[in-house]
Amino acid sequence: MSVFSNLFVSGIKYDKETVPRDDIYPFNIPLINSLNELRFNKPVTFFIGENGVGKSTVIEAIAVGLKLNPEGGSQNFTFKTKDTHSNLSDYLTILTNGNLPKAKYFLRAESFYNVATEIQRLVEEDNFYGLYNGYGGNLHECSHGESFIKLIKNRFRPNGLYILDEPEAALSPMRQMSLLCLIDELVKEGSQFIISTHSPILLSYRNSEIFDLNDDFNKVNYKDTEIYKTYKMFLDDPDYIQNKLFDKRKDNCYD
């Protein structure tokens, strides 16, 4: 049973037995084969793991399973720049507690430019000027990071469900702390977040649980994550770490 009464998504279940073939993408990703059922017990759920492990594939499938646009936006966004999302959502059951969020949104860092462009098209071509109120103006007239913060300040509502894919990509450390504050305010107002991240700042959020996708979705404590340990090791002694890195053969520096 969830310890947070306002959870909208209490977990996910992968219906592996219904998959027609497990030798094609995305079902051939080792991570996907290790997925059975996850239960969420905190208002903020983090997915962590190395590049290429499958974080974005999983979080995209959750968003699509919640009827959100694969490229990002709310359930009202139906635009498509390029159809590249997997069909993992067809085999993923979203477990709920029967609560309906007042708002849902998928913030995907890599395609947020497309969302901002679609908002501007709706304003200019369809005269939906009210969108400016919901997004804080023309998002193309501010920096990538500023547009992220504007979106969250203006569009995210209490009692909402928000899926974020690497939101730190456009944010400075200070802006990441601003985002942490916004997340906390929304959590206190009944919202739920599911986030994939590489950020040790976001990952530190104290009312969260962390699933390590490098370790078959096992839960891990913040200070036991590779993200925390790697950043701490580097910041404790950057000269030592750089000497170790640069003394290696060039081919090994990127392993």
Protein Blocks (a to p, Z undefined) as FASTA:
>chain_A
ZZbfkbfblbdcddfklpmbfcbcfklgmklmmpcbdcdfbfbdcdeddehilmmmmmmm
mmmmnopafkgpcfkbcbdfbdcbdcklmmcccddehiacfbdcdddfklmmmmmmmmmm
mmmmnopaklmmmnopafklpcfklmmmmmmmmmpcghiacddehkllmpcfklmmmmmm
mmmmmmmnopacddddfbfklmmpmbbcdddfklgoiacdfklpmklmmmmmmmmommlm
mmmmmmpcfklmmZZ
